[in-house]
Amino acid sequence: MSKKDQSSESGSTDVVEETPAAAPVEASFSAQSEDGVLYLGIDLGTSRTSVTASNGVRETVASYVGYPKDVVSRKLLKKDVLFGDEAVKHRLSLDFYRPLEHGVIKDDDNDKSIKAARDLIGEIIRRAKPRKDELVYAVIGAPAQASIHNKDAILQAARETVDSVMLCSEPFSVAYGLDMLEDVLVIDIGAGTTDLCRMHGTMPEESDQVTITHAGDWVDNRFAELLSDAHPEAQFTIQMIKQIKERHASVAEQAEPAIVELPVNGKPTQFDVTKELREACQGIVGPIVEGLSQLIATFDPEFQQRLKDRVLLAGGGSQIKGLDTAIEKEMHARLGSGHCVRIEEPVYGGANGALKIAHDMPAEYWEKLK
């Protein structure tokens, strides 16, 4: 029976937002996989989607999906669907989709984005290399304040390729993976959203989480505006902007110069974009600290200082050079003190935590979710 048939038979449409912390399972990941279950932790992002699997596989793919536009492009590409960087490379020949706008499945009139999201989830699961004889249990990280509608859309998309699936908030999965579940503030900077979450030894509630749109895409758009103002003769696309940011992004006061080549009337021309890029990156610091302030100010006064001293910076956007220091400096200015630490694995931090949640869940809980 196919995964799709199994999920249809179950009739389950409940949205499971979080998971309770269960006692750790002593068996190793590989041993559990040999027992017939492959556990997956998936970080479903606007810019990149990553998976960490109990068989040791770790994969990430840019969150883009493309379908050949016509018979010519189909003949050229020899594929029905392209993903990630390959889709970006051939996007002029494709109906091109970025299905996870603002971190959630984009809904449109003809359901094309929903199909693209379903295919993207299927692709990242295929890249985890599940065996045909294995059950696949997946925990998927979603934005902290994603709507019930979007959480259900994610679940329905995943059920076509897994046997059992549940959701957790992305910042919660980061904290869970690091065993930092008490008096911690997590900042998870993605492309579409930045999710903030305070952990205090229990499951985070809605009041413990804040989502803002000052994230990677916001930086790209702001950088493009500043670059157009400073160098109106330069020609560029948002993909070129994103590549420049990923290579040179910094808020450090003594950053290396960002010298790039952009066409002017077809001729490659050098530009120093250090100032514009730094200003764009700096623009997310204030809103992030404002969100932190909101979570701190509404917390028990006796424990507010511990929260300020335990701030974790995660997600792809955390790779902006000097961002942890800039956030800490802004916290000192607004809140009197603060300490911000960048996690070691920004790309896989959420997926690692989601895998740990999947591993720690009792078998009977997974059976209920089928």
PyMOL commands that set and color helices and strands:
alter all, ss='L'
color gray80, all
select helices_A, chain A and resi 3-10+29-34+71-77+84-89+91-93+101-103+112-127+148-158+170-177+206-208+216-230+238-248+274-282+285-297+301-308+316-319+323-335+349-360+363-369
alter helices_A, ss='H'
color red, helices_A
select strands_A, chain A and resi 37-44+48-53+58-62+65-68+82-83+94-97+135-142+164-169+182-189+194-200+209-212+259-264+267-272+311-314+340-342
alter strands_A, ss='S'
color yellow, strands_A
deselect
rebuild
show_as cartoon
